[in-house]
Amino acid sequence: MLKKLDETDLQVLSLLQTDGRMSISDISRKIDLSAPSTQDRLRQLQSAKIIKKFTAILDAEKLGLKLMSLTFVGLSLPQYKAIERFRNSVAEWSEVLECMDISGEYDFVLKIIVKDMRQYESLIREKLAKIPGVARIQTSFVLNAPKSTTEISLANL
């Protein structure tokens, strides 16, 4: 189990959020710690699941995925089975980047990315609307994303 995060842990996390491919030697040099000690901290952060995984962030538009939406979904009966069925269904769809349970008028919001309106319509008609219990679907299309980050602020921890 990981001890309480100290300033050095936060520095390691901050560096890795900026560049997940940074080498142990580069990290240790920047935080003024030996490479073995830095490696130990990194292992602890991974074991504690503070670092979930390392990944590459792709440019969706350059890949031809030009239509992003936030799609709000309301279930007719938000009961355990319906909620689990919904979660399990959308978890399998590559077009869904995020699925969040939310409070308020709707039960879920999906962040969806597809090539075009035709692909979006197909997803809604052929997949989403066919999940038992889906009662309402409302979509907002993303026009622009002036801020998009995966970095979590560590300043006030």
C-alpha positions as CSV (number, residue, x, y, z in Angstrom):
1,M,0.0,0.0,0.0
2,L,1.2,3.5,-0.8
3,K,2.0,5.9,1.9
4,K,0.6,9.4,1.8
5,L,1.8,11.2,-1.3
6,D,4.7,13.5,-0.6
7,E,6.1,16.3,-2.8
8,T,8.5,13.9,-4.6
9,D,5.6,11.6,-5.5
10,L,3.7,14.6,-6.8
11,Q,6.7,15.7,-8.9
12,V,7.0,12.2,-10.4
13,L,3.2,12.3,-11.3
14,S,3.5,15.8,-12.7
15,L,6.4,14.9,-15.0
16,L,4.7,11.7,-16.2
17,Q,1.5,13.5,-17.0
18,T,3.4,15.8,-19.2
19,D,5.5,13.1,-20.8
20,G,4.5,9.5,-20.1
21,R,7.6,8.2,-22.0
22,M,10.1,10.1,-19.8
23,S,12.8,7.7,-18.7
24,I,13.6,6.9,-15.1
25,S,17.0,8.6,-15.4
26,D,15.4,11.8,-16.7
27,I,12.8,11.8,-14.0
28,S,15.4,11.1,-11.3
29,R,17.6,13.9,-12.6
30,K,14.7,16.4,-12.6
31,I,13.6,15.5,-9.0
32,D,17.1,15.0,-7.7
33,L,16.6,11.4,-6.6
34,S,18.5,8.3,-7.4
35,A,17.2,6.1,-10.3
36,P,16.5,3.1,-8.0
37,S,14.6,5.3,-5.6
38,T,12.6,6.8,-8.4
39,Q,11.9,3.4,-9.9
40,D,10.6,2.3,-6.4
41,R,8.3,5.3,-6.2
42,L,7.0,4.6,-9.7
43,R,6.3,1.0,-8.8
44,Q,4.4,2.1,-5.7
45,L,2.3,4.6,-7.6
46,Q,1.4,1.9,-10.2
47,S,0.7,-0.8,-7.5
48,A,-1.6,1.7,-5.7
49,K,-3.4,2.3,-9.0
50,I,-2.7,6.0,-8.8
51,I,-1.1,5.5,-12.2
52,K,-3.7,3.5,-14.1
53,K,-1.8,3.0,-17.4
54,F,0.5,4.6,-19.9
55,T,-1.0,5.5,-23.2
56,A,-0.6,7.7,-26.3
57,I,-3.0,10.5,-27.1
58,L,-4.0,10.5,-30.7
59,D,-5.2,13.3,-32.9
60,A,-8.8,12.1,-33.8
61,E,-9.2,14.7,-36.6
62,K,-6.1,13.5,-38.4
63,L,-7.5,10.0,-38.2
64,G,-10.7,11.1,-39.9
65,L,-12.8,11.1,-36.7
66,K,-14.3,14.6,-37.1
67,L,-17.6,14.4,-35.2
68,M,-17.7,14.5,-31.4
69,S,-20.8,14.5,-29.3
70,L,-21.9,14.5,-25.7
71,T,-25.0,12.3,-25.8
72,F,-27.3,12.2,-22.8
73,V,-29.2,9.1,-22.1
74,G,-32.2,8.6,-19.8
75,L,-33.4,5.2,-18.8
76,S,-37.1,4.4,-18.4
77,L,-36.5,2.5,-15.2
78,P,-33.1,3.3,-13.7
79,Q,-32.9,0.0,-11.8
80,Y,-29.8,-2.1,-11.1
81,K,-30.3,-4.5,-14.0
82,A,-31.1,-1.8,-16.6
83,I,-28.1,0.3,-15.4
84,E,-25.8,-2.7,-15.6
85,R,-27.1,-3.7,-19.0
86,F,-26.5,-0.2,-20.3
87,R,-23.0,0.1,-18.8
88,N,-22.0,-3.3,-20.2
89,S,-23.4,-2.5,-23.7
90,V,-21.6,0.8,-24.2
91,A,-18.4,-0.4,-22.7
92,E,-18.0,-2.6,-25.8
93,W,-18.4,0.2,-28.3
94,S,-15.2,1.7,-29.7
95,E,-17.0,5.0,-30.6
96,V,-17.7,5.7,-26.9
97,L,-14.7,7.4,-25.3
98,E,-16.3,7.9,-22.0
99,C,-19.5,6.8,-20.2
100,M,-20.4,8.6,-17.1
101,D,-23.3,8.1,-14.6
102,I,-24.6,11.5,-13.9
103,S,-27.2,13.2,-11.6
104,G,-30.0,15.3,-12.9
105,E,-32.5,14.8,-15.7
106,Y,-30.5,12.1,-17.5
107,D,-28.8,9.0,-16.2
108,F,-25.7,8.9,-18.4
109,V,-23.6,11.1,-20.6
110,L,-21.5,9.5,-23.4
111,K,-18.6,11.1,-25.1
112,I,-18.7,9.8,-28.6
113,I,-16.4,10.2,-31.5
114,V,-17.1,9.1,-35.1
115,K,-16.2,10.0,-38.7
116,D,-19.4,11.8,-39.7
117,M,-23.1,12.3,-39.1
118,R,-24.0,9.1,-40.9
119,Q,-21.9,7.0,-38.6
120,Y,-23.4,8.8,-35.6
121,E,-26.9,8.1,-36.8
122,S,-26.1,4.5,-37.3
123,L,-24.7,4.2,-33.8
124,I,-27.8,5.8,-32.3
125,R,-30.3,3.8,-34.4
126,E,-28.6,0.4,-34.5
127,K,-27.0,0.3,-31.0
128,L,-28.0,2.9,-28.5
129,A,-31.7,3.0,-29.1
130,K,-31.9,-0.8,-29.1
131,I,-30.7,-1.2,-25.5
132,P,-33.7,-2.2,-23.5
133,G,-34.7,0.5,-21.1
134,V,-33.3,3.5,-23.0
135,A,-36.1,6.1,-23.0
136,R,-34.5,9.4,-23.9
137,I,-31.5,10.4,-26.0
138,Q,-30.3,14.0,-26.3
139,T,-27.2,15.1,-28.2
140,S,-25.0,18.1,-28.1
141,F,-22.3,18.2,-30.8
142,V,-18.9,19.6,-30.0
143,L,-18.1,22.6,-32.2
144,N,-14.7,23.3,-30.8
145,A,-12.7,22.2,-27.7
146,P,-10.6,25.2,-26.6
147,K,-9.3,23.1,-23.7
148,S,-8.8,19.3,-23.7
149,T,-6.4,17.7,-21.3
150,T,-5.8,14.5,-19.5
151,E,-3.7,16.1,-16.8
152,I,-5.1,16.2,-13.3
153,S,-4.1,19.3,-11.2
154,L,-1.8,18.2,-8.3
155,A,-1.4,21.7,-6.9
156,N,-3.8,21.4,-4.0
157,L,-3.3,17.8,-2.9
